[in-house]
Amino acid sequence: MVSFVEVITKMSNSIKVFPRIKEYEPLVELYPPQPANKFLPDWYKTQTKLQREDSDTLFASSCPAIKDYMLDGIVFPLWSDVEITIEHKEQVTWNVRVGDSLAMPKGHHWVQTHHNSQTIGMKLNSLESLGALKFIPPYYIKTEDNIGLEFIDTFYHFRKDIRLLPGQVETDIWNEVNFPFEFYKDVDDLIGTTIKIKAGTPLILAKPYDIKRHKYEVDVLEYDDKATKDFIKNDVLNAASSYDWTTYRKRFRK
């Protein structure tokens, strides 16, 4: 069996994930963060198979804007079965099942809240009296100098229970990262129900970024005949490759 350390080393030399305490090591080994291509959703696998059989239809799985976005980065899976019950408008309870284990030390708050005073005006899909819930993972994250991580909901897995809030963390100097979320469905429709999320579910996607990158400006220009001709030329090249983006891209990125 490949160890947790080996998995992380193969992923990237710049991203290190390590348990908060020794007792969490087996848990993190069971559900380690891995490259996004290890968590392909069923719809993507189905479309990829159909694409091989039908060259005339360009499925969403072949769209580079979707494919490159979805497969680039690291996916952090949920580390335990979780049950969240919306009892009424003023109360929500939760149970992170790994906390029931006698092997786990007591006192770790697997889920915490952002008080509503912290989320004024955000209009999150959560209980007004609550603010927002956030998962507290069993590990810390460390990146190389001047490399941070941008965290994004795993949108293309089309999860219909919760939605993670995006954010950027300078993980080279701050290693504790928590994952706040809102509910997917309207809270009023969830009263009296329990949301169950399975361990191993793709939770959030992380993409490295350069903390010291230059700021960008936007130049809105007048019509440019040369730029249009260049686009037409590139479109011809793409069409000649049967709109296979991988083949087209190789012409420009050696």
Helices and strands as residue ranges (DSSP letters): H 4-11, E 15-19, G 22-24, H 25-30, E 34-35, G 36-38, H 42-53, G 60-62, H 64-71, E 74-77, E 82-88, E 91-96, G 97-100, E 111-114, G 116-118, E 132-135, E 139-143, E 147-153, G 155-157, E 162-164, E 167-169, E 179-183, H 187-190, E 193-197, E 202-210, H 225-240, H 245-250
